[in-house]
Amino acid sequence: MNSDSDLQIAGDLLEVQHLLRPAREHPSTIAEFVGLARTIAADRSQWAHLVRYDATTRWYHRLRTGPGYEIWLLSWVPGQGSGLHDHGPSSGVLTVLDGELTERTDRGRRTLDSGSQRVFAPGYVHEVANNSLEPAVSLHVYYPGLTDMPMHATQCAAAAAL
């Protein structure tokens, strides 16, 4: 308690319900989308039983939708990649749930281990690939929901770096 102040609050503030904001049913800020992705990542019972691996193409499953957003679960076997692309008007949160993925942008490449998250704005161009020897699983939150995924020409030198 600050003895220099004559203002004191008695009792438990959490008991004063009219002062608390109600919990949102759906996220609406980037921070809330990041938090939602972390919550899902931490609860394997929400996603692990759904994962499938396909040697011919990346497997994906829409896990959840809400007002203006959607959440996708993807699996990546070794050697699979997305190609260089952006997400049109959508912002997003990419979270690696299992394994390891490599992300390449015009700024270089980075390894994303399990638990890593990337937040991106509309127009963010990147390529994601599984360059490891083990399968990987990732979670993707898009706001607004993904309606466009323009592919970009891969530059020879940049592609070789991936």
C-alpha positions in Angstrom: 0.0 0.0 0.0 1.2 3.5 -0.8 1.3 5.5 2.4 1.6 8.8 0.5 -2.0 8.4 -0.9 -5.2 8.8 0.9 -7.0 6.6 -1.7 -7.5 3.1 -0.7 -9.5 0.3 -2.3 -11.1 -2.0 0.1 -12.0 -5.6 -0.8 -11.3 -7.7 -3.9 -11.5 -5.8 -7.2 -12.3 -9.0 -9.0 -15.6 -9.1 -7.1 -16.6 -5.9 -8.8 -17.9 -7.5 -12.0 -19.1 -4.3 -13.6 -15.5 -3.1 -13.8 -14.2 -6.1 -15.7 -14.4 -6.5 -19.4 -16.2 -9.7 -20.4 -14.0 -12.3 -22.0 -14.3 -12.3 -25.8 -15.7 -15.3 -27.5 -13.5 -14.7 -30.5 -10.1 -13.0 -30.9 -10.0 -9.7 -32.7 -6.3 -8.5 -32.3 -3.0 -10.0 -33.5 -2.1 -10.5 -29.8 -5.3 -12.5 -29.2 -4.8 -14.6 -32.4 -1.2 -15.4 -31.2 -2.6 -16.3 -27.8 -5.3 -18.5 -29.4 -2.6 -20.3 -31.5 -0.5 -20.9 -28.4 -3.6 -22.2 -26.5 -4.4 -24.7 -29.3 -0.7 -25.7 -29.6 -0.5 -26.5 -25.9 -3.6 -28.7 -26.0 -2.7 -31.7 -28.2 -6.1 -33.2 -27.7 -7.5 -30.5 -30.0 -5.4 -31.4 -33.0 -3.1 -34.5 -32.7 -5.8 -37.1 -33.5 -6.6 -35.2 -36.7 -3.2 -35.1 -38.3 -2.6 -37.2 -41.4 0.6 -37.5 -43.5 0.5 -37.6 -47.3 3.6 -38.4 -49.3 2.2 -36.8 -52.5 1.0 -33.5 -51.2 0.8 -31.4 -48.1 -2.1 -32.4 -46.0 -4.4 -29.7 -44.5 -7.5 -29.6 -42.4 -9.6 -26.5 -41.4 -9.7 -26.8 -37.6 -11.9 -23.9 -36.7 -13.6 -20.8 -38.0 -14.9 -17.7 -36.3 -16.2 -14.3 -37.4 -13.7 -13.3 -40.1 -10.9 -15.8 -39.3 -10.0 -19.4 -39.8 -7.5 -21.9 -38.4 -5.8 -24.5 -40.4 -3.8 -27.6 -39.4 -1.1 -28.7 -41.9 1.3 -31.6 -42.0 4.6 -31.7 -43.9 6.6 -34.8 -44.7 10.3 -34.3 -45.4 10.9 -32.5 -48.7 7.4 -30.9 -48.9 7.2 -27.1 -49.2 4.7 -24.4 -50.0 6.4 -22.6 -52.8 7.0 -18.8 -52.6 3.7 -17.1 -51.9 1.8 -14.5 -49.9 -1.6 -14.6 -48.3 -3.4 -11.8 -50.3 -5.3 -9.6 -47.9 -4.9 -11.9 -44.9 -2.7 -11.4 -41.9 -1.6 -14.6 -40.1 0.0 -16.5 -37.3 2.1 -19.6 -38.2 2.9 -21.9 -35.2 5.0 -25.0 -35.5 3.3 -27.7 -33.4 5.7 -30.6 -34.1 9.0 -31.0 -35.9 10.9 -28.3 -37.7 10.2 -26.1 -40.7 12.4 -23.7 -42.7 11.0 -20.3 -43.7 12.7 -18.3 -46.5 12.0 -14.7 -47.2 13.9 -12.0 -49.1 15.8 -11.4 -45.8 17.1 -14.9 -45.6 16.1 -18.1 -44.0 15.3 -19.2 -40.5 14.6 -22.5 -38.8 11.3 -22.8 -37.0 11.4 -25.4 -34.2 8.4 -26.8 -32.4 6.7 -23.9 -30.5 8.1 -21.2 -32.9 5.6 -18.6 -34.1 5.7 -16.1 -37.0 3.2 -13.3 -37.3 2.8 -11.7 -40.8 0.9 -8.9 -42.4 -0.9 -9.0 -45.8 1.5 -9.2 -48.7 4.2 -10.9 -46.7 6.1 -13.2 -49.2 7.7 -16.4 -47.9 8.3 -20.0 -48.6 8.0 -22.7 -45.9 9.4 -26.2 -46.3 10.3 -29.3 -44.3 14.0 -29.7 -44.8 14.4 -32.1 -41.9 14.3 -35.9 -41.9 11.1 -36.0 -39.7 7.5 -35.0 -40.4 6.3 -31.6 -39.1 2.9 -30.2 -38.2 1.9 -26.5 -38.2 -1.1 -24.4 -37.2 -2.1 -21.4 -39.3 -4.5 -18.6 -38.2 -5.7 -16.2 -41.0 -7.6 -13.0 -40.5 -9.5 -12.4 -42.6 -10.0 -16.0 -43.7 -7.7 -17.1 -46.5 -9.2 -16.3 -49.8 -6.1 -15.8 -51.9 -2.6 -17.3 -51.9 -0.7 -15.8 -54.9 2.4 -17.7 -55.9 5.6 -15.9 -56.7 8.3 -16.7 -59.1 11.2 -18.3 -57.3 14.6 -16.6 -57.8 17.3 -19.2 -58.7 19.8 -18.0 -56.1 17.2 -17.6 -53.3 15.6 -21.0 -54.1 19.0 -22.7 -53.8 19.5 -21.2 -50.3 16.4 -23.0 -49.1 
